[in-house]
């Protein structure tokens, strides 16, 4: 049932973008970036950041202090990236549809993927260096 709902919801959103000039729909990527930013940012003020929670779930055990420090710094990096992405997404709302589409439909995903890839390489080196 969830799959059917997801497909229908996606189809409705695509149609809404395609057949309307409803500018509020252009706010969606900016809103999502801001929402995720607030989730990551608010976790900085807790004992475990959201990235620490993900790492703990994946490792299945308590994290060493050095890993906690690494994940906290990584949370800062993601916050900076998400705020940057929000600001650019928000700015594109007031630009042409072409620019909005290129950034929010391609460039932002490439930048996110690049950050994931770079962080993954750094994480592998970090694990090897610190035997964690």
C-alpha positions in Angstrom: 0.0 0.0 0.0 2.9 2.4 0.8 4.4 1.8 -2.6 1.1 2.7 -4.3 0.7 5.8 -2.2 4.3 6.9 -2.9 3.8 6.5 -6.7 0.5 8.4 -6.7 1.9 11.2 -4.5 5.0 11.5 -6.8 2.8 11.6 -9.9 0.6 14.3 -8.3 3.6 16.5 -7.4 5.0 16.1 -10.9 1.7 17.1 -12.5 1.4 20.0 -10.1 4.8 21.3 -11.2 4.2 20.6 -14.9 0.7 22.0 -15.3 0.7 25.0 -13.0 2.7 28.2 -12.5 2.1 27.8 -8.7 5.2 29.5 -7.3 4.7 28.0 -3.8 5.8 24.6 -5.3 9.2 26.2 -6.0 9.7 26.6 -2.3 9.7 22.9 -1.7 13.5 22.2 -2.1 14.3 25.3 0.0 11.9 24.1 2.7 13.3 20.6 2.8 16.9 21.9 3.0 15.9 24.2 5.9 14.0 21.4 7.7 17.0 19.0 7.4 19.4 21.8 8.5 17.3 22.4 11.6 17.3 18.6 12.4 21.1 18.5 12.1 21.7 21.8 13.8 19.4 21.1 16.8 21.2 17.8 17.3 24.5 19.7 17.9 23.0 20.8 21.3 22.3 17.2 22.4 24.6 14.6 23.8 24.5 12.7 20.5 24.3 14.4 17.2 22.1 12.8 14.5 25.2 11.5 12.7 26.5 9.9 15.9 23.1 8.2 16.2 23.4 6.9 12.6 27.0 5.7 13.3 26.0 4.0 16.5 23.1 2.2 14.7 25.4 1.0 11.9 28.2 -0.1 14.3 25.8 -1.7 16.7 27.9 -0.6 19.7 29.0 2.4 21.7 31.3 4.7 19.8 34.8 5.6 21.0 35.4 9.2 21.9 37.5 9.9 18.8 34.6 8.8 16.6 32.2 10.9 18.6 34.4 13.9 18.0 34.7 13.1 14.2 30.9 12.7 13.9 30.3 16.0 15.7 32.6 17.8 13.4 30.9 16.1 10.4 27.6 17.4 11.7 29.0 20.9 11.6 30.0 20.4 8.0 26.6 19.1 7.0 25.0 22.1 8.7 27.1 24.5 6.7 26.4 22.6 3.5 22.6 22.4 4.2 22.4 26.1 5.0 24.3 26.9 1.8 22.0 24.7 -0.2 19.0 26.3 1.4 20.2 29.8 0.6 20.9 28.9 -3.0 17.6 27.0 -3.4 15.8 30.0 -1.9 17.5 32.4 -4.2 16.6 30.3 -7.3 12.9 30.7 -6.5 13.1 34.2 -7.8 15.1 33.3 -10.9 14.0 31.8 -14.1 12.4 28.3 -14.1 15.4 27.0 -16.0 17.9 28.1 -13.4 15.6 26.8 -10.6 15.3 23.5 -12.3 19.0 23.1 -13.1 20.1 23.9 -9.5 17.3 22.1 -7.6 17.0 19.2 -10.0 20.6 18.6 -10.7 23.4 20.7 -9.1 22.2 20.3 -5.5 22.0 16.5 -5.9 25.5 16.5 -7.4 26.9 18.6 -4.6 25.2 16.4 -2.0 26.6 13.3 -3.7 30.0 14.8 -3.9 29.9 15.6 -0.1 28.8 12.0 0.6 31.6 10.6 -1.6 34.4 12.8 -0.1 33.2 12.1 3.4 33.1 8.4 2.7 36.7 8.4 1.5 37.8 10.5 4.5 35.9 8.1 6.8 37.7 5.1 5.4 41.1 6.7 5.9 40.0 7.8 9.4 39.0 4.2 10.3 42.2 2.8 9.0 44.3 5.4 10.8 42.6 5.0 14.1 41.8 1.3 13.9 38.1 1.8 14.6 
